[in-house]
Amino acid sequence: MVTQRRRRASNLWIHRWSRWIIGAIALMGACGTAYLTVIKVMGGDATCPVGGCDRVLSSDYAEVFGLPLTLFGCLGYLGMAVMALGPFLINPERQQELRNRLEDITWPLLFIGATAMLVFSAYLMYLLAFEIKAACPYCITSALFAATMFVTTILGRRWNDVGQLVFRGFIIAMVTLLSTLAVYANVNNPQGADANIPGQAGPPITTVSGEAEMQLAQHLTAIDAKMYGAWWCPHCHDQKQLFGQTAAKAIPYVECDAEGQNPQTAVCRAAPEVQGFPTWEVNGEFFVGAQSLDILADASGYTGDRNFQN
């Protein structure tokens, strides 16, 4: 009897505070993702105790449809906060029926949002561990937020049909996962991003660019350096692997084979120093073979971040 009373009291407690808990977590998540969005847009460095945050923010996975992923995360958190806290804006003494109706409408929406955010966060944790291979406290905290909101949504009210809830959750999870895989299809298959450009592209770049790689690639482009190469050249591929997926697209690459994408054979022939691939032209000097990023940085007068990841 005592155990039943304690259990009933516990349920009443979680039912009474569940919306406040979800709302508070959502607002904290919105603040964190808003901060990261500003950092991403402004090109600054995120405050990070382990040094992996900037690598995550500069990866190909950090943008969706050309916009920062953190922006969508911020909007998702704000939506959860509005749905969780919105009914409290209705005066229960004057409009009790309206408030009850609003609560009945928003609970299923909270479940949909929490489930989708949990599945997406789980996929991001997979990317952190196996693709980007970097630790990001913000990302891990966001995943914990999503998990907590999901659990609180499940326990925060008495659901009439648990079986139906499980079925809906499964459908939402599958739709979210398939949509996520579709959005990141070009990132997971880098060669597909250039499929509409005629010519051979060579093997895909599989490594992830860090902030230092991006800055060096932009610096090399700014000083009009050139990397002469060919799509079939394995050492050219090795060189691009050092830069990573995103930075490799930004380096000043000159395709010297007529069958490659955007070939510039005339430019290659005009440089007699180019006898093999890859060959770098930096500040009037020529470097044959794949070069370490530190050598390219020294030769080009690069003074930025040298925390190269690859």
C-alpha positions as a LaTeX table, in Angstrom:
\begin{tabular}{lrrr}
\hline
Residue & $x$ (\AA) & $y$ (\AA) & $z$ (\AA) \\
\hline
Met1 & 0.00 & 0.00 & 0.00 \\
Val2 & 2.80 & 2.39 & 0.92 \\
Thr3 & 4.67 & 1.45 & $-2.26$ \\
Gln4 & 1.60 & 2.20 & $-4.40$ \\
Arg5 & 1.18 & 5.58 & $-2.77$ \\
Arg6 & 4.82 & 6.46 & $-3.37$ \\
Arg7 & 4.54 & 5.35 & $-6.99$ \\
Arg8 & 1.36 & 7.39 & $-7.47$ \\
Ala9 & 3.02 & 10.45 & $-5.90$ \\
Ser10 & 6.03 & 10.02 & $-8.15$ \\
Asn11 & 3.79 & 9.86 & $-11.23$ \\
Leu12 & 1.94 & 12.96 & $-10.14$ \\
Trp13 & 5.25 & 14.76 & $-9.68$ \\
Ile14 & 6.56 & 13.93 & $-13.15$ \\
His15 & 3.20 & 14.75 & $-14.70$ \\
Arg16 & 3.14 & 18.11 & $-12.95$ \\
Trp17 & 6.66 & 19.16 & $-13.93$ \\
Ser18 & 7.27 & 17.38 & $-17.22$ \\
Arg19 & 6.44 & 20.36 & $-19.44$ \\
Trp20 & 8.63 & 22.66 & $-17.38$ \\
Ile21 & 11.50 & 20.19 & $-17.62$ \\
Ile22 & 11.12 & 19.82 & $-21.39$ \\
Gly23 & 10.80 & 23.58 & $-21.82$ \\
Ala24 & 13.87 & 24.34 & $-19.71$ \\
Ile25 & 16.01 & 21.78 & $-21.56$ \\
Ala26 & 14.78 & 23.06 & $-24.91$ \\
Leu27 & 15.64 & 26.66 & $-24.02$ \\
Met28 & 19.15 & 25.64 & $-22.91$ \\
Gly29 & 19.57 & 23.70 & $-26.15$ \\
Ala30 & 18.38 & 26.69 & $-28.17$ \\
Cys31 & 20.95 & 28.93 & $-26.48$ \\
Gly32 & 23.77 & 26.48 & $-27.17$ \\
Thr33 & 22.89 & 25.92 & $-30.81$ \\
Ala34 & 22.34 & 29.66 & $-31.33$ \\
Tyr35 & 25.86 & 30.29 & $-30.03$ \\
Leu36 & 27.33 & 27.69 & $-32.39$ \\
Thr37 & 25.34 & 29.13 & $-35.30$ \\
Val38 & 26.86 & 32.57 & $-34.69$ \\
Ile39 & 30.34 & 31.01 & $-34.49$ \\
Lys40 & 29.76 & 29.13 & $-37.75$ \\
Val41 & 28.44 & 32.17 & $-39.62$ \\
Met42 & 31.07 & 34.57 & $-38.29$ \\
Gly43 & 33.92 & 32.11 & $-38.84$ \\
Gly44 & 35.13 & 32.29 & $-35.23$ \\
Asp45 & 36.45 & 29.62 & $-32.89$ \\
Ala46 & 34.08 & 27.96 & $-30.45$ \\
Thr47 & 35.09 & 27.79 & $-26.80$ \\
Cys48 & 35.91 & 24.10 & $-26.48$ \\
Pro49 & 37.86 & 22.28 & $-23.73$ \\
Val50 & 38.93 & 19.38 & $-25.97$ \\
Gly51 & 39.63 & 21.09 & $-29.30$ \\
Gly52 & 37.28 & 19.01 & $-31.44$ \\
Cys53 & 34.43 & 21.51 & $-31.78$ \\
Asp54 & 35.96 & 23.53 & $-34.61$ \\
Arg55 & 36.70 & 20.36 & $-36.56$ \\
Val56 & 33.05 & 19.36 & $-36.27$ \\
Leu57 & 31.83 & 22.83 & $-37.26$ \\
Ser58 & 34.09 & 22.88 & $-40.33$ \\
Ser59 & 33.14 & 19.38 & $-41.53$ \\
Asp60 & 30.82 & 18.70 & $-44.46$ \\
Tyr61 & 28.23 & 17.40 & $-41.99$ \\
Ala62 & 27.94 & 20.84 & $-40.35$ \\
Glu63 & 25.83 & 22.27 & $-43.19$ \\
Val64 & 22.44 & 21.27 & $-44.57$ \\
Phe65 & 21.08 & 22.91 & $-47.72$ \\
Gly66 & 23.85 & 25.49 & $-47.46$ \\
Leu67 & 22.83 & 26.53 & $-43.94$ \\
Pro68 & 24.48 & 25.69 & $-40.60$ \\
Leu69 & 23.10 & 22.49 & $-39.09$ \\
Thr70 & 23.08 & 24.24 & $-35.72$ \\
Leu71 & 20.48 & 26.69 & $-37.08$ \\
Phe72 & 18.04 & 23.83 & $-37.66$ \\
Gly73 & 18.88 & 22.50 & $-34.21$ \\
Cys74 & 18.10 & 25.89 & $-32.69$ \\
Leu75 & 14.76 & 26.02 & $-34.48$ \\
Gly76 & 13.97 & 22.49 & $-33.31$ \\
Tyr77 & 14.70 & 23.37 & $-29.69$ \\
Leu78 & 12.64 & 26.55 & $-29.93$ \\
Gly79 & 9.74 & 24.55 & $-31.35$ \\
Met80 & 9.94 & 22.10 & $-28.44$ \\
Ala81 & 10.03 & 24.98 & $-25.97$ \\
Val82 & 6.96 & 26.63 & $-27.50$ \\
Met83 & 4.98 & 23.38 & $-27.50$ \\
Ala84 & 6.00 & 22.53 & $-23.93$ \\
Leu85 & 5.44 & 25.95 & $-22.36$ \\
Gly86 & 2.76 & 27.40 & $-24.63$ \\
Pro87 & $-0.24$ & 25.99 & $-22.72$ \\
Phe88 & 0.93 & 27.77 & $-19.56$ \\
Leu89 & 0.13 & 31.08 & $-21.25$ \\
Ile90 & $-3.58$ & 30.17 & $-21.06$ \\
Asn91 & $-5.24$ & 31.14 & $-17.78$ \\
Pro92 & $-6.66$ & 27.86 & $-16.38$ \\
Glu93 & $-9.29$ & 29.65 & $-14.30$ \\
Arg94 & $-10.81$ & 31.51 & $-17.26$ \\
Gln95 & $-10.08$ & 29.19 & $-20.19$ \\
Gln96 & $-9.61$ & 25.73 & $-18.70$ \\
Glu97 & $-11.16$ & 23.98 & $-21.72$ \\
Leu98 & $-8.87$ & 25.79 & $-24.17$ \\
Arg99 & $-5.82$ & 24.96 & $-22.09$ \\
Asn100 & $-6.77$ & 21.29 & $-21.86$ \\
Arg101 & $-7.34$ & 21.15 & $-25.60$ \\
Leu102 & $-3.98$ & 22.80 & $-26.25$ \\
Glu103 & $-2.24$ & 20.31 & $-23.97$ \\
Asp104 & $-3.91$ & 17.40 & $-25.76$ \\
Ile105 & $-2.74$ & 18.76 & $-29.12$ \\
Thr106 & 0.84 & 19.53 & $-28.10$ \\
Trp107 & 1.64 & 16.25 & $-26.31$ \\
Pro108 & 1.65 & 14.18 & $-29.55$ \\
Leu109 & 3.66 & 16.96 & $-31.24$ \\
Leu110 & 6.17 & 16.88 & $-28.39$ \\
Phe111 & 6.47 & 13.13 & $-28.83$ \\
Ile112 & 7.09 & 13.53 & $-32.57$ \\
Gly113 & 9.69 & 16.25 & $-32.00$ \\
Ala114 & 11.46 & 14.42 & $-29.18$ \\
Thr115 & 11.61 & 11.16 & $-31.14$ \\
Ala116 & 12.95 & 12.84 & $-34.27$ \\
Met117 & 15.58 & 14.77 & $-32.31$ \\
Leu118 & 16.66 & 11.62 & $-30.46$ \\
Val119 & 17.14 & 9.64 & $-33.69$ \\
Phe120 & 18.97 & 12.49 & $-35.41$ \\
Ser121 & 21.20 & 13.02 & $-32.36$ \\
Ala122 & 22.03 & 9.31 & $-32.33$ \\
Tyr123 & 23.11 & 9.54 & $-35.97$ \\
Leu124 & 25.27 & 12.55 & $-35.16$ \\
Met125 & 26.93 & 10.59 & $-32.36$ \\
Tyr126 & 27.73 & 7.89 & $-34.92$ \\
Leu127 & 29.30 & 10.53 & $-37.18$ \\
Leu128 & 31.36 & 11.91 & $-34.31$ \\
Ala129 & 32.71 & 8.49 & $-33.38$ \\
Phe130 & 33.32 & 6.90 & $-36.79$ \\
Glu131 & 33.41 & 9.60 & $-39.50$ \\
Ile132 & 34.57 & 12.91 & $-38.04$ \\
Lys133 & 36.45 & 11.19 & $-35.20$ \\
Ala134 & 36.41 & 14.19 & $-32.89$ \\
Ala135 & 35.00 & 14.96 & $-29.46$ \\
Cys136 & 32.48 & 17.79 & $-29.27$ \\
Pro137 & 31.02 & 18.56 & $-25.82$ \\
Tyr138 & 28.27 & 20.68 & $-27.38$ \\
Cys139 & 27.14 & 17.79 & $-29.59$ \\
Ile140 & 27.24 & 15.26 & $-26.76$ \\
Thr141 & 25.31 & 17.61 & $-24.47$ \\
Ser142 & 22.72 & 18.17 & $-27.19$ \\
Ala143 & 22.30 & 14.40 & $-27.57$ \\
Leu144 & 21.77 & 14.09 & $-23.81$ \\
Phe145 & 19.21 & 16.90 & $-23.99$ \\
Ala146 & 17.35 & 15.05 & $-26.75$ \\
Ala147 & 17.37 & 11.79 & $-24.79$ \\
Thr148 & 16.13 & 13.53 & $-21.64$ \\
Met149 & 13.31 & 15.27 & $-23.51$ \\
Phe150 & 12.28 & 11.96 & $-25.07$ \\
Val151 & 12.17 & 10.13 & $-21.74$ \\
Thr152 & 10.35 & 13.02 & $-20.06$ \\
Thr153 & 7.80 & 13.10 & $-22.86$ \\
Ile154 & 7.13 & 9.38 & $-22.43$ \\
Leu155 & 6.82 & 9.56 & $-18.64$ \\
Gly156 & 5.32 & 13.04 & $-18.45$ \\
Arg157 & 1.73 & 12.04 & $-19.07$ \\
Arg158 & $-0.58$ & 9.05 & $-19.04$ \\
Trp159 & $-0.75$ & 7.78 & $-22.62$ \\
Asn160 & $-4.01$ & 5.99 & $-23.39$ \\
Asp161 & $-2.64$ & 3.49 & $-25.92$ \\
Val162 & 0.99 & 2.53 & $-25.32$ \\
Gly163 & 1.02 & 0.11 & $-28.25$ \\
Gln164 & $-0.11$ & 2.84 & $-30.64$ \\
Leu165 & 2.52 & 5.14 & $-29.17$ \\
Val166 & 5.28 & 2.59 & $-29.82$ \\
Phe167 & 4.08 & 2.09 & $-33.39$ \\
Arg168 & 4.03 & 5.84 & $-34.06$ \\
Gly169 & 7.47 & 6.18 & $-32.53$ \\
Phe170 & 8.83 & 3.49 & $-34.84$ \\
Ile171 & 7.37 & 5.22 & $-37.91$ \\
Ile172 & 8.74 & 8.61 & $-36.83$ \\
Ala173 & 12.17 & 7.09 & $-36.19$ \\
Met174 & 12.29 & 5.42 & $-39.62$ \\
Val175 & 11.18 & 8.57 & $-41.43$ \\
Thr176 & 13.76 & 10.64 & $-39.55$ \\
Leu177 & 16.58 & 8.17 & $-40.23$ \\
Leu178 & 15.78 & 7.83 & $-43.93$ \\
Ser179 & 15.47 & 11.60 & $-44.31$ \\
Thr180 & 18.80 & 12.10 & $-42.57$ \\
Leu181 & 20.55 & 9.58 & $-44.82$ \\
Ala182 & 19.05 & 11.29 & $-47.87$ \\
Val183 & 20.21 & 14.73 & $-46.74$ \\
Tyr184 & 23.76 & 13.49 & $-46.18$ \\
Ala185 & 23.87 & 11.31 & $-49.30$ \\
Asn186 & 26.35 & 13.58 & $-51.09$ \\
Val187 & 28.58 & 13.78 & $-48.03$ \\
Asn188 & 28.64 & 10.01 & $-47.56$ \\
Asn189 & 29.31 & 9.60 & $-51.29$ \\
Pro190 & 31.54 & 12.57 & $-52.15$ \\
Gln191 & 31.87 & 11.58 & $-55.81$ \\
Gly192 & 28.15 & 12.05 & $-56.24$ \\
Ala193 & 28.51 & 15.80 & $-55.60$ \\
Asp194 & 30.37 & 16.20 & $-58.94$ \\
Ala195 & 28.29 & 13.68 & $-60.87$ \\
Asn196 & 26.76 & 16.45 & $-63.00$ \\
Ile197 & 30.18 & 17.67 & $-64.17$ \\
Pro198 & 31.45 & 15.83 & $-67.26$ \\
Gly199 & 34.74 & 14.00 & $-67.02$ \\
Gln200 & 36.51 & 11.62 & $-64.68$ \\
Ala201 & 36.60 & 12.61 & $-61.01$ \\
Gly202 & 38.87 & 9.95 & $-59.54$ \\
Pro203 & 38.32 & 8.21 & $-56.20$ \\
Pro204 & 36.34 & 10.09 & $-53.53$ \\
Ile205 & 37.96 & 11.96 & $-50.66$ \\
Thr206 & 37.03 & 10.21 & $-47.42$ \\
Thr207 & 38.81 & 12.24 & $-44.75$ \\
Val208 & 37.26 & 15.17 & $-42.88$ \\
Ser209 & 38.66 & 18.69 & $-43.04$ \\
Gly210 & 39.56 & 20.56 & $-39.89$ \\
Glu211 & 39.53 & 24.33 & $-39.47$ \\
Ala212 & 43.30 & 24.48 & $-40.06$ \\
Glu213 & 43.00 & 22.60 & $-43.37$ \\
Met214 & 40.28 & 24.98 & $-44.51$ \\
Gln215 & 42.33 & 28.05 & $-43.61$ \\
Leu216 & 45.41 & 26.73 & $-45.43$ \\
Ala217 & 43.39 & 25.89 & $-48.56$ \\
Gln218 & 41.90 & 29.39 & $-48.59$ \\
His219 & 45.34 & 30.92 & $-48.07$ \\
Leu220 & 46.83 & 28.94 & $-50.98$ \\
Thr221 & 44.01 & 30.13 & $-53.21$ \\
Ala222 & 44.45 & 33.73 & $-52.07$ \\
Ile223 & 48.16 & 33.80 & $-53.02$ \\
Asp224 & 47.41 & 32.18 & $-56.42$ \\
Ala225 & 49.23 & 28.92 & $-55.68$ \\
Lys226 & 48.47 & 25.94 & $-57.90$ \\
Met227 & 48.35 & 22.19 & $-57.51$ \\
Tyr228 & 48.84 & 20.49 & $-60.88$ \\
Gly229 & 47.43 & 16.98 & $-60.94$ \\
Ala230 & 45.43 & 14.33 & $-62.78$ \\
Trp231 & 42.30 & 12.47 & $-61.81$ \\
Trp232 & 44.02 & 9.06 & $-62.08$ \\
Cys233 & 47.07 & 10.07 & $-60.03$ \\
Pro234 & 47.20 & 8.18 & $-56.66$ \\
His235 & 49.59 & 10.70 & $-55.11$ \\
Cys236 & 47.21 & 13.52 & $-56.06$ \\
His237 & 44.49 & 11.64 & $-54.21$ \\
Asp238 & 46.81 & 11.25 & $-51.22$ \\
Gln239 & 47.43 & 15.00 & $-51.28$ \\
Lys240 & 43.71 & 15.76 & $-51.28$ \\
Gln241 & 43.19 & 13.27 & $-48.47$ \\
Leu242 & 45.52 & 15.40 & $-46.33$ \\
Phe243 & 43.21 & 18.38 & $-46.87$ \\
Gly244 & 39.95 & 16.46 & $-46.37$ \\
Gln245 & 36.63 & 16.57 & $-48.20$ \\
Thr246 & 35.75 & 20.23 & $-47.72$ \\
Ala247 & 39.21 & 21.76 & $-48.01$ \\
Ala248 & 40.06 & 19.64 & $-51.07$ \\
Lys249 & 37.31 & 21.45 & $-52.94$ \\
Ala250 & 38.84 & 24.80 & $-51.98$ \\
Ile251 & 42.47 & 24.18 & $-52.98$ \\
Pro252 & 43.64 & 25.78 & $-56.26$ \\
Tyr253 & 43.65 & 22.52 & $-58.25$ \\
Val254 & 44.53 & 22.37 & $-61.95$ \\
Glu255 & 43.40 & 19.23 & $-63.81$ \\
Cys256 & 46.02 & 18.30 & $-66.39$ \\
Asp257 & 44.32 & 15.30 & $-68.02$ \\
Ala258 & 41.89 & 16.01 & $-70.83$ \\
Glu259 & 39.52 & 13.31 & $-69.57$ \\
Gly260 & 39.26 & 14.84 & $-66.08$ \\
Gln261 & 36.69 & 17.29 & $-64.81$ \\
Asn262 & 37.29 & 20.92 & $-65.79$ \\
Pro263 & 40.59 & 20.11 & $-67.56$ \\
Gln264 & 43.14 & 22.91 & $-68.04$ \\
Thr265 & 45.70 & 21.15 & $-70.21$ \\
Ala266 & 46.94 & 24.40 & $-71.76$ \\
Val267 & 47.83 & 25.77 & $-68.33$ \\
Cys268 & 49.75 & 22.58 & $-67.54$ \\
Arg269 & 51.66 & 22.67 & $-70.84$ \\
Ala270 & 52.58 & 26.30 & $-70.23$ \\
Ala271 & 54.49 & 25.26 & $-67.10$ \\
Pro272 & 57.54 & 23.19 & $-68.20$ \\
Glu273 & 58.44 & 22.59 & $-64.56$ \\
Val274 & 55.44 & 20.27 & $-64.29$ \\
Gln275 & 56.98 & 16.89 & $-65.07$ \\
Gly276 & 54.94 & 14.73 & $-62.72$ \\
Phe277 & 51.87 & 14.80 & $-60.52$ \\
Pro278 & 51.17 & 16.34 & $-58.21$ \\
Thr279 & 53.32 & 19.44 & $-58.63$ \\
Trp280 & 52.77 & 22.51 & $-56.48$ \\
Glu281 & 53.55 & 26.03 & $-57.64$ \\
Val282 & 53.86 & 28.27 & $-54.60$ \\
Asn283 & 55.30 & 31.78 & $-54.70$ \\
Gly284 & 57.25 & 31.00 & $-57.88$ \\
Glu285 & 58.73 & 27.74 & $-56.56$ \\
Phe286 & 57.76 & 24.24 & $-57.71$ \\
Phe287 & 57.40 & 21.25 & $-55.38$ \\
Val288 & 57.06 & 17.81 & $-56.96$ \\
Gly289 & 55.07 & 15.07 & $-55.23$ \\
Ala290 & 52.58 & 15.07 & $-52.38$ \\
Gln291 & 53.65 & 17.57 & $-49.74$ \\
Ser292 & 52.87 & 17.65 & $-46.06$ \\
Leu293 & 50.59 & 20.50 & $-45.04$ \\
Asp294 & 53.35 & 21.94 & $-42.87$ \\
Ile295 & 55.66 & 22.20 & $-45.90$ \\
Leu296 & 52.95 & 23.93 & $-47.91$ \\
Ala297 & 52.32 & 26.27 & $-45.00$ \\
Asp298 & 56.01 & 27.18 & $-44.73$ \\
Ala299 & 56.42 & 27.67 & $-48.48$ \\
Ser300 & 53.34 & 29.86 & $-48.77$ \\
Gly301 & 53.98 & 32.03 & $-45.71$ \\
Tyr302 & 50.86 & 30.73 & $-43.97$ \\
Thr303 & 50.62 & 32.04 & $-40.40$ \\
Gly304 & 47.28 & 30.62 & $-39.30$ \\
Asp305 & 46.27 & 27.59 & $-37.26$ \\
Arg306 & 48.49 & 24.52 & $-37.82$ \\
Asn307 & 46.48 & 22.01 & $-35.87$ \\
Phe308 & 46.16 & 19.80 & $-38.96$ \\
Gln309 & 44.00 & 16.72 & $-38.41$ \\
Asn310 & 45.02 & 14.42 & $-41.29$ \\
\hline
\end{tabular}
